């Protein structure tokens, strides 16, 4: 089982916030943010719906793949910031693209979403001979969920979208997906809560910290500890399945959360930072869109070339983790 990435595309809003802009909200400055995160600026969605950003990225990916929307058999979208509880973002994008022959659904694995979706696409393609192409769209507007009074989290996130068209192939491929739900309380945003006037027959406490609905909470220390273990673990588990070592990898494309996390993971793997594709400085953490945004940029800049071996490694709320090794 393998896949071939036919085409990729991205979309980021024009509006940006540089580090010093956060002085308006919290006590911070450019040096504090830059040295602790590696982030210099990030894009903000403003008026643009999440599905709209995803649609624009998808259109670019389809054009580069050289196919038409009606040839797509499945659309998988990843987001934790959908404009609607229902319908799915995938269904909206399907209609906007005119992909009338595609099934469509959203997949929720937070920042690991693209890795989960890519592996799901590979499995659909491997088991359904009638399906020729799968479109994966990762689109996020995390800024709308940020607490702009919390300087530990609001400085980290940006908005954007990226998409990929994939087909089945006999190229090198290995994957691992995992989750540790015991860490769910370390990174979350509530969606809905019972109306206060509704009486409960029993006392109910889910154990999650208090936080307003649709506002992001992050336990930075807990997430850092998990992430610095999850990134190398994701690679090592996927690599062990096919007898690949770190020396066989041309490029590592990690989730772009914090440069210190990536540096620690690189050290644990014994891999120089020069082999990591980094986009943190100008995108920030874009959740599930971060890996495909980095992958697409690496391709567009000519760093990632056909025939090279890539390791896509991620982690996210859940807590989820995943790794894919593939030939581009």
N, C-alpha and C positions, 0 to 999 in steps of 0.2 A: 504494500500500500504506500503510495506516495502522491504528491501533488506538484503541480507546476503553477507558479504565480505568473499569470498572463499579463496583468496590468494593475497598477496602483494609482491612486489619486488622493489628494488631500484638499482640505479647505480650512482656513483659519480666518476669523473675523479681522477687520481692519483695525478696530480699536485695540490699543495696548495699554497696559499699565507697567511702568518701570518701577523699580524698587522704591525710589524716593516718593512716589505717589502715595505709598502706604503711610507716610507721615501724617496724612490727613485723618487716618482712622486709628492708628495705634502708635505707640512709642517704638520706633524702629528707624533704620536708615539703610542705605544701599550696601555699605560695607558689612553690616550685621547679617543681612539676608544673603548677600553674595558668598561670604565665607562659610556660612553654615549650610547652604543649600545648593550653590552653584547656579542659582537663578538670577537673571538680570532683568528680564521682562517676560510678560505673558499676555496672550490675547484674551479679550473679554467679548462675550457674545452680544451683549447689548440687546437689540430688538430681535435678532435672528433666532428662530425656533431651532431646537436641536435637530428635528427631522430635516429642516432646510439645509443645515450645514452638512448633514449626512448625505442628502440628495446631491449636493454640489460635488462632494468627494466621490460619490458613486458614479456620477456622470463622467468625471475625469478618468476614473479607473476603467470604465466600460470603453471609453474612446481609445485609451492606450492598449486595451486588450484586443481591440479590433473586432468586437462582436456587437450584436444588437441586443437591446433589452429583452426581446421576445425569445432569445436563446437561453436565457438564465432559468435554471430549474429550481433554484432555491435562493432566498435572501435571508441571511442571518444578521441581525443587528445587535450590537452591544451598547448598553448605556445604563447609567444609574440616575440619569437626569432627564428622563423622557418627558415630553410636553404633556402626555396624557397617561393616566392609569390604564386606560384602554381606549382606543385600539393600540396595537403595538406600533412602534416606530417603523418596523419592517413593513407592515401593511401600508402605511402612509407612503413610504418611499417606493414601494412596489407600484402603487398607483401613479405617483409622480413621474416615475421612469417609464411607465407603460410596459412593465415586465409582466404581461398578462398570463404567462405560462409558469410563473414562479410561485412556489409555496413561500410563506414568509412568517418568521417568528423572531421575537427578541430573546436574547440569552443574557442572564444576569450573573456575572461572576466578578463584578467590580473591575478593578484595575487589571485583573488577569483575563478579562473578557475576550480580547482578541485571540489569545492563545487557545482558550476554550473553544471559541467559534471556529478557528482554523482547523483544529482537530476534529470538531464535529463535522465540518465540511468534508474533510478527508474521509471520514467514515461513511457519510452519505454517498460520496462519489464511488467508494469502494464496493458498496452494496447495491447500488441502483444503476444498472447499465444505461438506463434511459436518460439519466441526468448527466448533462455534459459540462455545465458551468455552474459554479456557486459564487454568489456575490456576498462578501462580508463587509459590513459597514459599522464602524465604531465612531460614535459621535457623542460629545459630552459638553455640558455647560455647568461645570462644577462651581463657577463663581456665584451662581444663583442659590447655592446651598451653603455658602461660606458664612461664618460668623465674623464680621469685619471688626469685632472688638477683641478677637482672639489672635494675637500676633503670631502664635505658634503655628496656626493652620492657614489663615487667610492669605498669607504671603506665598503659599506653595502652589496654588492651583491656577490653571488656565483653561481656556476653552478651545475646542477645535474638533475636526473630524478627519478620518482617513478611511479608505476603502480598498479592497482587493478583489480581483476576479481570479478564481482558481479553477483548475481542471485536474483530472486524474492523471497520474504519471507513474513511471517506474523509477523515478529518482529516489535518492536516499531520503529516508524519512523515519523519524522516531519521535514519540511523544510521551509525556506523563502529565497527568492532572491530579491535583490533590486539594484537600481542604482540612482545616483544623478549626472546627466550629467552637471550640473552647475559647477562641480569641475573638468571637463575634462582637463582644462588648467594647473592644479596643478601637473600633472604627465603624461608625454607623450614622445614619440619618433616619429619623422616624418619618413615616409617610402619613398615616392616619392614626388618630387616637379616639377612643370612645367619647361621646358627648358627656360633659361633666354632670348633666342632670340625670343620666342613666345610672340607676342603682345597680351595684354589683352584689350578687348573692354571696360571693366569696371574695375574700381579699386576694388580690392578684398583683404580684410583683415580678416582672421579668428580669429584674436585676440589672437593667441597663441604667447608666447614669442619667440624671435629669438633663434634658436638652429640649428646646422648643421644636415643634414639628417642622420637618424639612430643613433642619439646620445641622450641619456636619459637626460631629464630635470625633476627636482623635486623641488616643493616648499615645503620644509620640514615642515614649520609651518602649512601650510594649510592641508597637508597630516596627520600630527600628530593630529590636531584638529578633522579631519574627522574620523580617525582611532580609537581614544579613545572613540568616540561615537558609531561608527559602530560595534565594537566588542560586547559590551554589548547589543546593540540593536538587533543584529542578533540572539543572544541567546534568549533574552526575547521574541521576536516575534515568533520564532520557538517553544519555550517552552509553550507559551500561547495557542497554537493550540491544545495541548494534555494534558494540566494541569500538566506539569512537572515543578519542581522548581530546583533551583541551588543545593539543597541538594540531589536531585535524580541523579545527575551527578557524575560518578566516575572519569572521566578525561575530561578536556577541551583541545582540540587540536587547537590552534589558528594559524593564519598566522604568520610566524616568520619574522617580519620586524625589530623590535627594542624592546629590553627588557623593555624599559621605557613605550612603548605603551601597552605592555601586563600587566605590573605592574599597570598602571593607569586603564586599563579595569578591571583587577581583583579587584581592590579597589572599583570601581563603582558597580560591581556585588556583592561585599561582599564575595568573594571567596579567600581562601588562595592560594598563588603561588604554594604550594606543589601539587595542583590538576591540574596544567598546565604541559603539555608535552613540554619541551623546547629543541631545537636543534640548536639554534642560535649560540652558542659558536663555533661549528665546521662546520656548513653549511652556516651561514650567511643568507641573504634573497635570496631565490631561486625562487621567484615569485610563479607561480602556482604549482611548485613542492614542496613548503615548507610544506604545510599541509600533503600531503601523505608521504613525507619523515619522518616527525615527527610521523605520525601514524604508519608507518611501523617500525620505530625504537622502539616505545613504545611496539609494539607487539613482536618484536624480543628480547627485553630485559625482557619480561615477566611482564611488568608493566600493560599492557592492556590484560585483560583475557576475554575469552568467557562468555557472559552473562552480562558483564558490560555495562553501559550506557555512551555514549560518546557525546560530543558537539563539532562539527567541526565549527569553526567560522572564517570568513575571510573578507578581504577588499582589494581593489586594484584600479588600474587606471580605470578611467571611469567617475566618481568614482563608483565602484561597491562594494557591500557587500552581504554576504549570511551566513546562518547558517543551519546546519543539526544536528538533535538529532537522534541518532540511537542506537540500541542494537548491540553490536559486537558479 
